[in-house]
Amino acid sequence: MTSETLWYANRATGAVCLVLFTVVVLLGIAVRLRARIPGLPRFGTVTLHRTLSLCALVFLVLHITTAIVDSYVDITVADVLVPFVSEYQPLWLGLGTDTGTDWMTWLTITCVAAVLTAGGIRVAHSARAARRTPAALLRAAEGARP
């Protein structure tokens, strides 16, 4: 396998990882909120979440392997396991982002925005549920009195 092939494989698996992990997080939040994906029963959403999680892990292993094997940049196992210690662009390598092209930058921004939005929805839903819970408990306790 040529160095150029490894370089392209590394970038491709990284982009696929970014998208897959974003979808996994979004599905995880959807499962937690008991949301349904049109055309899928609720257990289908859970199954899809688990399946895509495993696929994302496989692509992550491929991404890490190609990064270590590729001789274009010297990335060691320690660089993979301990973020921000690499001699080659420690900040960007530690974050796992690739800002070399506009499309990858926009893909990253889109994925981060989607996760932040879904996380905000999840937090708002939890806060709303927390406000309702004490009132519901109080009503239940008052209703139980003789």
C-alpha positions in Angstrom: 0.0 0.0 0.0 1.5 3.4 -1.0 1.8 6.3 1.4 -0.7 8.3 -0.7 -3.3 5.5 -0.4 -2.8 5.4 3.4 -3.1 9.2 3.5 -6.4 9.1 1.6 -7.6 6.2 3.7 -6.8 8.1 6.9 -8.7 11.2 5.8 -11.7 9.2 4.6 -12.0 7.1 7.7 -11.7 10.2 9.8 -14.5 11.9 7.9 -16.7 8.8 8.2 -15.9 8.6 11.9 -17.0 12.2 12.4 -20.3 11.6 10.7 -21.0 8.3 12.3 -20.2 9.5 15.8 -22.4 12.6 15.3 -25.3 10.4 14.2 -24.6 8.1 17.2 -24.8 11.0 19.6 -28.0 12.3 17.9 -29.6 8.9 18.0 -28.6 8.5 21.7 -30.3 11.7 22.6 -33.3 10.7 20.5 -33.5 7.3 22.4 -33.2 9.1 25.7 -36.0 11.5 24.8 -38.1 8.6 23.6 -38.3 10.1 20.2 -39.2 8.0 17.2 -37.7 8.0 13.8 -40.4 7.9 11.1 -40.8 4.3 9.8 -39.0 2.7 12.7 -40.5 1.4 16.0 -38.8 2.7 19.1 -36.7 -0.5 19.5 -35.5 0.1 15.9 -34.0 3.4 17.0 -32.2 1.7 19.8 -31.0 -1.1 17.4 -29.8 1.5 14.9 -28.0 3.4 17.6 -26.1 0.3 18.7 -25.3 -0.9 15.2 -24.0 2.5 14.2 -22.0 2.7 17.4 -20.2 -0.5 16.5 -19.6 0.7 12.9 -18.2 4.0 14.2 -15.8 2.0 16.5 -14.6 -0.1 13.5 -13.9 3.0 11.5 -12.2 4.6 14.4 -9.8 1.6 14.7 -9.2 1.8 10.9 -8.6 5.6 11.2 -6.1 5.1 14.1 -4.4 2.2 12.3 -3.9 4.1 9.1 -2.6 7.2 11.0 0.0 5.1 12.8 1.0 3.1 9.7 1.2 6.1 7.4 4.7 7.5 7.2 3.7 10.9 6.0 3.5 12.1 9.6 5.1 10.3 12.6 2.1 9.5 14.8 2.9 7.0 17.6 0.6 4.9 19.7 1.3 7.3 22.6 0.1 10.2 20.4 -3.1 8.3 19.9 -3.7 7.4 23.5 -2.6 10.7 25.1 -4.2 13.8 23.5 -2.1 16.9 22.9 1.4 15.3 23.3 2.2 14.8 19.6 5.1 16.6 18.1 3.0 17.2 15.0 0.3 19.8 15.5 -0.6 18.7 19.1 -3.7 20.8 19.4 -5.3 19.7 16.1 -4.2 16.1 16.4 -5.5 16.0 20.0 -8.9 17.4 18.9 -9.0 15.0 16.0 -10.0 17.7 13.5 -8.7 18.1 9.9 -8.9 21.7 8.8 -6.9 21.2 5.6 -9.9 21.7 3.3 -13.0 23.8 3.4 -15.4 20.9 3.0 -13.9 19.2 6.0 -14.1 22.4 8.1 -17.8 22.8 7.2 -18.5 19.2 7.9 -16.9 19.6 11.3 -18.8 22.8 12.0 -22.1 21.1 10.9 -21.5 18.1 13.1 -20.6 20.2 16.2 -23.6 22.4 15.7 -25.9 19.4 15.4 -24.6 17.8 18.6 -24.7 21.2 20.5 -28.3 21.7 19.3 -29.4 18.2 20.3 -27.6 18.5 23.6 -29.4 21.8 24.3 -32.7 20.2 23.5 -31.8 17.3 25.9 -30.8 19.7 28.7 -34.0 21.8 28.2 -36.1 18.6 28.3 -34.4 17.5 31.5 -34.9 20.9 33.1 -38.6 20.9 32.2 -39.0 17.4 33.6 -37.2 18.4 36.8 -39.6 21.3 37.3 -42.6 19.1 36.8 -41.5 16.3 39.1 -41.7 18.0 42.5 -45.2 19.4 41.7 -46.4 15.9 40.6 -45.0 14.3 43.8 -46.7 17.0 46.0 -50.0 16.4 44.3 -49.6 12.6 44.7 -48.8 13.0 48.3 -51.7 15.3 49.0 -54.1 12.9 47.2 -52.9 10.0 49.4 -53.9 11.7 52.6 -57.0 10.4 54.4 
